[in-house]
Structure formats: structure tokens, C-alpha cells
Amino acid sequence: MSKLSILVKQLYKEKVRGKSFILMTLLYLAIITVVMYWSDIKALFVNDEALQIALVNETPVELEPIFASNDDITFSYPTESKENLYKQLEDEKLDAVVIVSDENESIKAEIATYTPLKLNDQSTISSLIQYAGSIYGIQQLNLTAEEAEKILNSEPIITTTNINEESGNAKSEDQKQSGLWVSYGVGIVIYFFVMSFLSIITTDVASEKGSRALEMLLVSVKPGTHFQSKILGTMLVALTQFGVIFGFLFVLLRFTDGGSKWEIVQSILSDISYSYVFYVLAFLLLTVVLYLIIGALFGSLVSKVEEASQVMMPAMMITLIGFYVMISGIGNPDTILIKIFSYIPLTSGMVMPMRIGATDISTIEPIISLVLLIVTCIAAYILSLSFYKRSVLTYSTGGIIEKIKTVLKVTT
């Protein structure tokens, strides 16, 4: 067995069995579980009894079909006086009284409460009143309620045809929406994995260097072999955590609520092409590899583990900027800012998948971005390996620029 495989195996076992890896993985699983079962967890702590709302209809329009009761709101249609209804509000027998009347051939609604309603409940009632107002307005044209409702609920059939054959087939709105949300999830995964494992590899190298254990290790192992083992071992740890998290997520989606959540995921994935999946995986893996290379180099620059956060700050700031640029693309993924950052290797992993999935870009653009990322990874590996050999046993103080100057001065 080669020295590289021995080091990789040792690092992998150490990290996977470590408390930090186990606790962080369990934390991710707990967050996923809370999100998946949020409605059930919320029901344990929040009283979700249906709101009791009295609707007083003073218009000639039949409102009962519009204000239909559900699990969240129960509507009643009393004929008693307002004073009695307000008394029931004070006695907390009712949560709200809605009085609907006619004013200048439009609906006027008065909502009376004793305890203010929550925002979601207010929005629900307001949307129903607005819908009733639309129905009422259409009925002023002497249409029946059924004809008015048919007009409001009619949906146009929209098809998109791109006559420019060179630009390829244009995506539908559903495909772009699916690509947008999948890309958003991918960007979040890349952000958290980069932040976590950049910190892990940097502090790992820094701790070995600070404890002088690296000096004894490099007596029998070449610095280049040690550098490669850190990247490969940490990458395997990242893939392991990735597999555990998404395996757990798949089980929850597939076997909870009769598989209804998994059907939603399948409907989204049905709008995703195989080429998009390839690009997502390629950008994900290469982005993590690039930051691991940078993290190993950063770890070799510091003299003790306490300085690790200082040298990691520039890379973390770039990652944070890329993350916020990606979030800004949810509103409009066609901005010039998104286009620029989709070609920058340190941020393209989070931004380019959004352009691929949610915009109509040419085939060559993601290829260019991916090639740039691959070339950057190769260049970063070669430069970092060369610098690692000289910096790993060099001890200096000051900021990252001063450390680099010291290494170059001592080793040249």
C-alpha cells in the first residue's frame, strides 16, 4: 500500500469517526427533519384551531361558495344583529366578524375583531374578499354567478416557439421555475460544504504544523504526498457526508406522507434535463475541490491553528459574495451581475447552474465556465503544490500577504 493511500485512509477514518463530523452531520439531519415535519412539530406548540368567522352578507350576491370553510377557517352566516356578534367577539366565541355590503356597485367589507388576527389569516380573508369583489363586479354585467366564475377561473393555453434554430429550444416557464429552485438548493449545498470543509482542511494542516507533528511526518513522506492526501481524504469525507445527508433526505421524501412529497420532487425533476444534472454535479465537485486546494495552502501558511481563521477570511468572503449573488438571481436570473459571476471560477459553481436551469443560454456558455473552473483547479493545484512544499515548514507572523512574502524570501 502506497504512502498516499495510507495517509488518505488514516485521515478519512479520523475525520469520519471524529465528534465534529458526527455532530455536524446529525445537525444537518435534524434540520432536514424539522423542515420536513414542521407542520406536525408546529401543531405540538401552537394552537391551530380553526378560526371562527361570522359573515354578514348585505349584498344580493351569494357568497357562501366563495367563503367556504376549511381546516383553517370556519365561516358561519348568522342573521342576528351586529351588537350580538360583537358581544360574541368579546366573549371570544368568534375571532372575527366580516360585514359585506354594497357601495357604488362595489363590495365593501368591514372586518371587526376583538383580538387582532395574524398576518396569514388577514391575508387569507382579504384575498377571499377581493375574489368576491371581482365576482360582484362581473355580475353587474348581468352575468350569472357561474358565468362570472368561469371568466375568472379561465386559464389561457400558452406555448413558446423559438424560430431561431441556432439558439436551440427555448425552455418553458415550468422548466425555468424548476431549474431556478433546483439551482437555489445546489447553491446552498455548495455554500455550506465549502464553508465547512475549507475550515476543516485549513485547521487540520494548521494544527499539525503548529504542534510540530508535521516536521516528523515529512521525514518519511514528501510534502507533495502529504498535500495530496489532505485533499483526497477531506474530499472523501465530504462525499460521505453528502451521501448520508441526501440518502436520509431521499428516505424521508419517499416514505413519509405516503410518498406525496416525493411526487412533488419528481414533478420538479421531470423538467430537468440530464445535461443539467451533469453540469450541477461537475460544478459541485470541482468547486469543492478548488476550495480544498486553497484551504490546504492556507493551512500551510499559518504557524498555529489560531491563525487559521485569519487566512481563510478572503476565501470565505468570496464564497459569501457568490452566495448573495446567487440569491439575487431568484428574482431575475438574467442580470449582468449573474452573468459575470457565472464565469468567475470561485463563484461559478453557485451561479452558473442557475443560468443553465433558469435561462435560455447557448450550449457554449456553461462549457466555457466549466473549462475555466477546470483550468483554475489545475493551475491552483500546481501552484499550491509548489508553494506548499516551501511553506509547510516555514514559520512566520503577520497577515497573509506578509506570510507569503516571508515564504518566498526564505525559500528563494
N, C-alpha and C positions, 0 to 999 in steps of 0.2 A: 504493500500500500504506500503511495507516494506521500511526501510530507504535506502537500497541499490538501489531499483528501483527509489526512489525519486531523489537520487544523480545522478544516471545514466541519468535519464530523464532531469534533470537540466543541467548537463554538455553537453549532446547532443544538447539541444536547444541553449545553449550559444555558442557552437563552430560552429554549422551549420549556425547560424544567424550572426556570427562574420565576420568582414570585411576581416580578413586574410584568412578565409576559402573560402569566396566568390571570393576574388581576385585571390587566388591561383587556384581555380577551373576554373575560367574564363581564367586564363593564360594558363592552360593545354588545354582548349578547343580552345583557339586562336592558340596555337602551332599546334594542330592537324589540324585545318582549313587551316593554312598556308601550312602545308605539303601536305594536300590533294589537294589544289588548287594552288600549287606552279607554275605549268606551266602557268596558267592563270594570276597569280599575276606577274610573271616574264615578261609576254608579255606586261604588262602595263608600265614597266620601261625600258625594254631592247628592242632594235630594232632587231627583229628576222626575217628580210627579208632574203630570200634565197640567198646563196652565188652564184655569177655568175662566173663560172669557164669555161675557154676555154680549150678544149682538142685537142691537135695536135697529130694525130696518124701517126707515120712514120714507122709503122710495117705492115706486111701483115695480121695481126690478126684483126678481127672485135671486137672493144672494146665497141661499143655503148651499147650492152646488159649488160655489166658489169658496166659501168659508167652511170647508169640510174638516171635520175633526180628524186628528191623527194621534200618534203616540206622544207628541209634544204639546199639543194644544187641543183642548176640548171646547167646542163652541156650543153655546145654548142660545135659544131665541125666545126670551121671555117677553111677555106683554105687559108686565107690571110697570109702575111709574119709575121715573128716574130716581126719585128720592129713596125708594125701596132698594133699588140696585146699588146706589151709593152707600146705603146702610150696610149692604152685604159686602161691599168693598172694605168698609171699616171693620167689619167682623171677620175679615179675611176668608169669607166664603167664596168670593170672587177675586181674581187677580187683576181684571181689567173689564171695563165696560166700553164698548165701541158703539157709538151712535152715528148711523149713516143717514144722511138727509140729502135733499136736492137743493142746489143753489145755482141759479143761472144755467140750468140744463147740464150741470156737472155735479159729481158726487162730492159731498162734504162729509168728512169723518172727524168725529171728536172722540179721542181716546182718554178715558178717565181711569186713574189708578190711585190707590192709597199708598202702596209701596212701589217705587219706580221699577219698571221692567228692565231686564237685562238687554244688552245691545242686540244679541241674536234674536231675542223674542220681539223686540221693537222692529227689527229689520223684516222679520217674517210677516208680522201684521201689516207693516207698511207696503210690502210687495203685494200682498193679497188685496189691499185697498186700491193700489194702483191698477192691478189687473181688473178689479171690479169697475173702476172708473173708466177703463178702456172699453169694457163691455157696455157700460152705460152710455158712453159717448157714441158708440156704433149703433146702439139701439135707437138713438134719436133719429137715425135714418130710416126708421120704421122696419128694421130687420128683426127677425125673431132671435131669441137667445141662442138657439142652435146655429143659426147663420152667423151671428156675431162671433161666437166661439170658434167656428170653423175658419173665419177670416183671421182671427188672432193666432190660431194654432197651425195655420198652414205654413209649411216649410218649403222653400224653393229647392229644386234639384240643381246642384252646381257641379259642373265638370270643368276641368282645366286642360287645355290643349296648347302645347308649345310647338309652334310651326318651325322653330329654328332647330334643325336636326343636329347641328354641331354642338349645341348646348346640352343635348341629352333630354331625357324625360323629366319634366318638372314634377316635384313632389306635391302631393295633395296636402290640404290643411291638416288632416288627421296624421299623416306621416310626419309632418313637421312638428306637430304638437308632441307626438310620441318621441321623436328624436330629441326634442328640447328637454323633456323631463328625464329621459334616459341619460342624456349628456349631463344634466344637472347632478344626477346621482353619481355618475362616473367622476365628475369634478370633485364632489365631496369625498369620495373614496380616495382619490389621488391626494387631495389636500391632507387628510388625516394620516394616510400611510406615509407620505413624505415627511410630515412633521414628526411623526413617531419614530420612524426608522432612521431619519437623518440624525435625530438626537441620540438614538441607541448606538449607531456605529461611531459617531464622533466621541461620545463619552466613553465608549468601550476602548477605543485606541488611546484616548487621553488618560484613562485610568491605568492602563498597562504601562504607558510611558511615564506617568507620574510616580508609580510605585517601583520603577526601575526593573520591573519584571521583563520588559521588552528587551532590555540590554542582554539579559541571559538567554532569552529565546532566540535572538538574532545571531547568537554564536553558532547555532546549528541550522538555522533557517534563514534564507535570503530575504531581505526586505521586500522584494517583489512578490515572493511567495506568500509572505505574511499579508501584504496588501490585497492580493487576490483572494486569500482565504476569508478576510473580513468582508469583502463584497459578496462573495458567493454564499458564505454562511448566513449573513444577515438577509440576503435575498431569499434564501430557503426558509428562514424564519418568517419573513413577510408573506411568502406564498402559503405557508402553513396556517398563519392567522387568517389570511384571505379565504382559504378553503374552509376553515372551521366556521367563520362568520357567515359565509354565503351558503354553506351546507345547512347551517342552523336556520337561516332565513328561508331557504327552499322548503325545509320541513314544515315550518310554521305556515308558509303560504299554501302549501299543498294539502295539509291535513287539518287546518283549522277552518271553522265555519263551513264545513262541507266542501272545501276547495274553492269557495266563491272568490276569495282574494287572488288565488292562483289564476282563475279565469280572467280576472281584470289584468293581471300581468301578461297573460298570454295574448289578450287583445291588443295590448301595447306593443309587445314583441312582434306580433304579426305584421306590424307596419315597419319593422326594422329589417334592413337587408343584411345578407351575410357579409358583404364588404364592410358595412358599418361595424359589425361585431369584430371583424379582423382589425380595423383601424383602432377601435376602442382598446382592445387587448394590447396591440402593439404600442400605442401611446402610453397606456398604463404601465406596462413593464419597463419600457425604455425610460420613462420619466423617473420611476423609482430607482432604476439602475444609475441614471445620471446623478441623482442626488446622493446615492450611496457612495459613488466615486468621490463626489465633492466632500461628503461627510468624513470619509476616511482620510482625505487630505487635510481637512480642518483639524481632525484629531491629532495628526502628526505634528501640527504646528504649535500646539499648546504644551506647556511644561507640567501642568497639573489639571485635574478634572474640573476644578473650579473655574477655569478659564474657558471651558468648552462653550458655554452659553454666549460668551463674547464673540467668538469666531463664527458661531452658527447664525448670528443675527442677520447678516446680509442675505444669506440664502433663505432664511425664514421670511424676511421682508419681501423678497421677490415672490415667494410662494403665496404670501398673503395678498400681494397686489394681483397676482394671476387669479386667485380665488374670487376677489371682489370684481375683477373684470368679467369673469365668467357669470357671476350673479347678475351683473348689469345686463348681460345678454339675454336674460329671461324675458325682459320687456321687449327688447329688439335685438335679435342676434345678427343683424346686418350692418351694425355701426362700424365706422372706420377703426374704432378702438379695438373691437373684437377681431377685425381682420389683421391688424398689426400684431397683436399679442398671439394670434394663432400661428405665427411664423417664428416667434421667439422660442428657442428650444426649452428654456426653463419654465415657460408657461404654456406652450403649445399643447401639452398633454391634457390640460384642463379646458382649453378654449377651442382647439380645432375640432374635437368630437362634436361640440355644439354646432359649429358651422356645417359639419358634414351631415348631421342629422336634421338640423332645423332650417337650412338654407339651400338654395339651388346653386351650388358651386360646381365648377368644372372638375373633371376627374384628376387633372394635373395638380390642382392646388393642395389637396391633402397629401399627395405623393411628395411634392416639394417640401412640405412641412415635415413629413416623416423622414425624408432623406436628410434634411437639416438636423433633425434630432439624432439620427443615427451617426452622422458625421461628428456632431458635437460630443456624443458619448465616446466615440473612438478617440477623438482629439483630447477630450478630458481625461480619458484613461491613460493615454500615452504620456501626457504632460504630468498628470498626477502621480503616475508610477515613477517617472523620473525624479520628480520633486520629493516624493515620499521617501525614496532611498536616501536622500540627502537631509531631509528634515526630521525623520523619525528619531534620530539620536542627537538632535540639536536642541539645546535648551536656551530659551530667550524670554525676555519680558516685553511688555508693551502691547500695543494694538496689533491687529492682523497684518497691517502694512509693515510695521516695524519688525514683526516676526519673519515675514517673507524676506525683507532686506537683510536680516541677520543670517538667515539660512543661505542666501545667495552669497553673502560676504564671506561666510565661514567655509563654504564648500566649493568656492570657485577660486 
